[in-house]
Amino acid sequence: MCLGIPGQIIEITDEARLMALADVSGVRREVNIAPVLTGEIHDLIGAWVLIHVGFAMALIDEDEAAATLEALKGLGEAQETLEAMAEGAKALEARA
């Protein structure tokens, strides 16, 4: 499964290499914007994109970005719950 993480382009870092700085839930990382560049490079500042393995793969709107981030947060919470349940089951087995 391929997962794209929403991020907002906040700065162009290297025009020649088509690299930009994206803010992904407060974490800043450099991404390649070649796959989403259709006009002027600086027009992408402020744009929301789906990022996968260091590439901005698709432009999305702010509402879609927020919904995706909320869904990912929910998946993370579900994963934490499953891990806690597994740990609890292991503790019960160890006592038996």
HUQUI-V959776 format. One record per backbone hydrogen bond with DSSP energy under -0.5 kcal/mol. CO is the residue of the C=O (numbers start at 1). NH is the residue of the N-H. Records with the same first field share a line. If there is no record, write none. Layout:
BEGIN
CO->NH + NH
END
This chain:
BEGIN
5->51
7->49
8->23
9->46
11->13 + 21
14->18 + 19
15->18
18->33
19->13 + 14
20->22 + 31
21->10 + 11
22->24 + 29
23->8 + 25
24->27
26->28
27->24
29->22
31->20 + 33
32->56
33->36 + 37
34->37
36->38
40->43
41->44
42->45
44->47
47->9
48->60
49->7 + 51
50->57 + 58
51->5
52->55
54->32
55->52 + 57
58->50
60->48
61->65
62->66
63->67
64->68
65->69
66->70
67->71
68->72
69->73
70->74
71->75
72->76
73->77
74->78
75->79
76->80
77->81
78->82
79->83
80->84
81->85
82->86
83->87
84->88
85->89
86->90
87->91
88->92
89->93
90->94
91->95
92->96
END
